[in-house]
């Protein structure tokens, strides 16, 4: 690691500790030449997951967009923000751990529906009504009957 003061190319690590809930490592370093100390952070490099939308356009996965949709479905329901963030963490982790760098929005939507089904059935139905774009009451009833039969 290059010293930010004298640009000497070598330094030694004096102290290491986890930062950001274990997502990064904070390292205290000392320059081998000028002896000044500085801090660096080390993080896992993650590849962005690209979402292929229904219209075939592509965009980078945005957890805030997914959170927004799930929050709307959970409006006035007894579901905590922490519960939703944990669900989204699990979805994001599944996406990052898969070998696929491009995933369809349908896949992400189904993952969100699975999480919401376990969290709150009303939120699940609300999310499904928008996500699956119910055109009439019969398709809505079919989804409700499917939910009841799987219970």
C-alpha positions as a printed NumPy array, in Angstrom:
array([[  0.   ,   0.   ,   0.   ],
       [  1.471,   3.315,  -1.094],
       [  1.972,   5.941,   1.634],
       [ -0.33 ,   8.964,   1.067],
       [  2.352,  11.31 ,   2.499],
       [  5.635,  10.311,   0.853],
       [  4.319,   7.803,  -1.752],
       [  6.704,   5.117,  -0.554],
       [  5.333,   1.802,  -1.893],
       [  5.617,  -0.263,   1.318],
       [  3.843,  -0.091,   4.644],
       [  3.191,  -2.434,   7.531],
       [ -0.126,  -3.234,   9.162],
       [ -0.228,  -2.187,  12.813],
       [ -3.847,  -2.998,  13.632],
       [ -6.812,  -4.672,  11.879],
       [-10.434,  -4.725,  12.972],
       [-13.843,  -5.261,  11.402],
       [-15.817,  -2.214,  10.264],
       [-19.377,  -1.736,   8.988],
       [-20.774,  -4.85 ,  10.702],
       [-18.013,  -7.032,   9.295],
       [-18.51 ,  -5.92 ,   5.697],
       [-15.118,  -4.201,   5.597],
       [-11.807,  -4.395,   7.426],
       [-10.182,  -1.275,   8.838],
       [ -6.394,  -1.415,   8.79 ],
       [ -4.05 ,   0.978,  10.558],
       [ -0.754,   1.158,   8.639],
       [  2.666,   2.688,   9.122],
       [  4.898,   3.802,   6.271],
       [  8.249,   1.995,   6.197],
       [ 10.006,   5.185,   5.084],
       [  8.525,   8.276,   6.794],
       [  6.92 ,   6.346,   9.719],
       [  3.626,   8.252,   9.408],
       [  0.434,   6.337,  10.066],
       [ -2.675,   6.116,   7.918],
       [ -5.891,   4.093,   7.713],
       [ -7.118,   1.931,   4.857],
       [-10.325,  -0.042,   4.395],
       [-10.571,  -3.384,   2.659],
       [-13.85 ,  -4.652,   1.208],
       [-14.985,  -7.577,  -0.874],
       [-15.298,  -6.565,  -4.481],
       [-18.753,  -7.427,  -5.701],
       [-19.881,  -7.642,  -9.283],
       [-23.068,  -5.711, -10.017],
       [-26.157,  -7.772, -10.739],
       [-27.963,  -6.606, -13.869],
       [-31.75 ,  -6.862, -13.939],
       [-33.376,  -7.585, -17.298],
       [-36.757,  -5.869, -17.265],
       [-39.855,  -7.096, -19.103],
       [-39.254,  -4.603, -21.925],
       [-35.731,  -6.131, -22.329],
       [-34.002,  -3.013, -20.923],
       [-31.244,  -3.579, -18.383],
       [-30.426,  -1.815, -15.144],
       [-28.269,  -2.449, -12.089],
       [-30.051,  -4.088,  -9.158],
       [-31.253,  -1.381,  -6.786],
       [-32.169,  -2.61 ,  -3.322],
       [-33.847,   0.723,  -2.542],
       [-36.272,   0.219,  -5.42 ],
       [-37.173,  -3.235,  -4.129],
       [-37.501,  -1.894,  -0.579],
       [-39.806,   0.851,  -1.807],
       [-42.13 ,  -1.654,  -3.48 ],
       [-42.174,  -3.943,  -0.459],
       [-42.797,  -0.989,   1.886],
       [-45.786,   0.041,  -0.215],
       [-47.18 ,  -3.489,   0.045],
       [-46.694,  -3.45 ,   3.829],
       [-48.304,  -0.048,   4.408],
       [-50.449,  -0.063,   7.581],
       [-49.368,  -3.632,   8.305],
       [-47.477,  -4.804,  11.421],
       [-44.22 ,  -5.368,   9.533],
       [-41.044,  -3.686,  10.751],
       [-38.535,  -2.015,   8.474],
       [-35.878,  -4.316,   9.931],
       [-37.846,  -7.381,   8.807],
       [-38.06 ,  -6.042,   5.252],
       [-34.381,  -5.08 ,   5.193],
       [-33.439,  -8.587,   6.351],
       [-35.573, -10.077,   3.575],
       [-33.921,  -7.824,   1.006],
       [-30.483,  -8.703,   2.42 ],
       [-31.31 , -12.371,   1.821],
       [-32.508, -11.668,  -1.73 ],
       [-29.42 ,  -9.588,  -2.496],
       [-27.187, -12.285,  -1.024],
       [-28.851, -14.951,  -3.188],
       [-28.327, -12.786,  -6.268],
       [-24.671, -12.103,  -5.42 ],
       [-23.962, -15.769,  -4.647],
       [-25.494, -17.05 ,  -7.865],
       [-23.204, -17.417, -10.828],
       [-25.554, -15.37 , -12.978],
       [-24.652, -11.705, -13.429],
       [-27.884, -10.994, -15.307],
       [-31.227, -11.904, -13.762],
       [-34.742, -11.225, -14.992],
       [-37.032,  -8.921, -13.041],
       [-39.449, -11.859, -12.906],
       [-36.921, -13.828, -10.853],
       [-36.409, -10.954,  -8.409],
       [-40.167, -10.428,  -8.155],
       [-40.744, -14.088,  -7.344],
       [-38.016, -13.94 ,  -4.682],
       [-39.725, -10.903,  -3.134],
       [-43.102, -12.663,  -3.237],
       [-41.659, -15.709,  -1.45 ],
       [-40.281, -13.479,   1.32 ],
       [-43.52 , -11.513,   1.656],
       [-45.605, -14.706,   1.778],
       [-43.664, -15.726,   4.9  ],
       [-43.783, -12.232,   6.438],
       [-47.379, -11.082,   5.884],
       [-50.074, -12.567,   3.643],
       [-51.866,  -9.246,   3.063],
       [-48.606,  -7.621,   1.972],
       [-47.999, -10.633,  -0.263],
       [-51.383, -10.194,  -1.992],
       [-50.831,  -6.453,  -2.385],
       [-47.39 ,  -6.968,  -3.928],
       [-48.694,  -9.776,  -6.149],
       [-51.581,  -7.614,  -7.392],
       [-49.135,  -5.033,  -8.727],
       [-46.347,  -7.418,  -9.709],
       [-48.546,  -9.946, -11.49 ],
       [-50.73 ,  -7.189, -12.959],
       [-54.12 ,  -8.732, -12.236],
       [-56.51 ,  -7.677, -14.995],
       [-59.76 ,  -8.747, -13.359],
       [-61.252, -10.08 , -10.147],
       [-60.947, -13.7  , -11.343],
       [-57.16 , -13.604, -11.598],
       [-57.096, -11.976,  -8.154],
       [-59.331, -14.721,  -6.74 ],
       [-57.171, -17.399,  -8.372],
       [-54.149, -16.029,  -6.511],
       [-56.079, -15.927,  -3.22 ],
       [-57.283, -19.51 ,  -3.728],
       [-53.729, -20.586,  -4.485],
       [-52.533, -18.902,  -1.282],
       [-55.295, -20.565,   0.773],
       [-54.698, -24.025,  -0.709],
       [-50.944, -23.823,   0.077],
       [-51.647, -22.931,   3.699]])
